[in-house]
Amino acid sequence: MKYFLSKNFMMGASAAAWQTEGWEGKKPGQESLIDAAYKVNPDRWYEGYGPTIATDFYHRYKEDCKLMKEMGLKAYRTSIDWSRFIKNYETGEVNEDAAAFYDGVVDELIKNGVEPIICLEHWELPNQLFEKYGGWNSKEVVEFYVKYAEAAFKLLGSKVKYWFTFNEPIVFPELAIMDGIWYPYKSDTQEAMQWNYNKVLANAKAVKIYHEKDYGYQSGGKIGIIINAAPSYPRSQSTDDVKAADMYDLFFNKIYTDPCIKGTFPEIYFPLLKKHDCMIAVTDEELAIIQANTIDMMGLNYYRPNRVKARSAAWNPEVKFNPQYYYENYELQGKKMNPFRGWEIYAKGLYDFAMILKNEYNNIPWLVTENGMGVAGEEKHKDADGVIQDDYRIDFVADHLRWLLKAVEEGSQCFGYLMWNFTDNVSPYNAFKNRYGYIEIDLDDNRNRRIKKSGYWFKKTVEDGYFEYDGFEPVYK
Ligand code: GCO
């Protein structure tokens, strides 16, 4: 079956500064928090790889921009590394070398016909601000972020028309502050919720500046936030399972989608934090800023569905509150899996969330800013010419795209699809274990780039304006 793409549907790919650039040009003290996470425990990163060199985008961005043109990319989303871009984090003084680098990247993208989409914080919080102020637990860091954001708008606002304030803002609070999985391995739910709230506040303050000052908004520029949201499916329609799914939805989607799109937090949120002795620092003035400065567009990073059920065992009263107090994860019998990442594949979930944005969030314009399939051992799928035959990735992308186009037909204002990712790059902790790219990064050959079969599929799809999908089931080795 043929699926047609409208001419102005933004087909592209995504990446991030810390996952591609490498540390070249960054001086001691300019580490980001995720750089520090690698420095502290390189042993916990797959085969010891981390952000040190990454894909060496810092030196090879012109080569990559040419590959984007060759593949017909219409847009490329990446981030500015805050810890690199700003020389004095308290004053917001810009590092001129970094400014020249990012200016050059944006110019190269535009020169190659690729729309630059820039995210301001893709987990690149300066580690100095974490160590000195406690990171996003601090209201001062919110102010430092706003100074950084305005400096970025000032430098690039005349060329960049699509801005995002954060990428997956919940991930560090969840994995590093609440659940102790990532560095700094904390287990403090209240602090995690303060990180989340302060990022929502920082988003609103950056939106306010972008909307009120002349950095491109008046000539059609848009600003939003990228959220790794997904539908929250209950095991059954029983009251207890549905309540579990609603609570998961609250703590992992709505504490961002509601304030950033609607301007207000869910009514039950702050009372719940109080009930569980987790209330955070909130002021009426801050809530007024959040209400008055909502986003123009949303970025959705969708990989997998969230499936939950009611808890069978009561939460241990000796253990501090965690949203898992209200739910347990639920494994769908017979689900389609990506065995390399351990994530369920459920393309209809993208349609379902598109309908949520249409029906519950004022049909806000949005982009798929990440969707993709990480696979380990891709070298096993090389043909005689050394081209990785990633039919599984073509199937994954086509399946998700066909569901997305169904949502667009039904009125969803999705205006583009950016796959994660353009070239293979460094995942948090998994490093180069799972490869996501349309383009291979050959670690055994000077990080040389080689277009995969999916990259040629992308090129043809954009040229033809359509793709075929028959739902074939790839065989995973
Ligand atoms: C993984 C992926 C993700 C992406 C992230 C970028 O978990 O395997 O690499 O972590 O890097 O979604 O925003």
Residues whose N, C-alpha, C, O or C-beta is under 5 A from the ligand:
A	BS01	GCO	E168 G374 V426 S427 P428
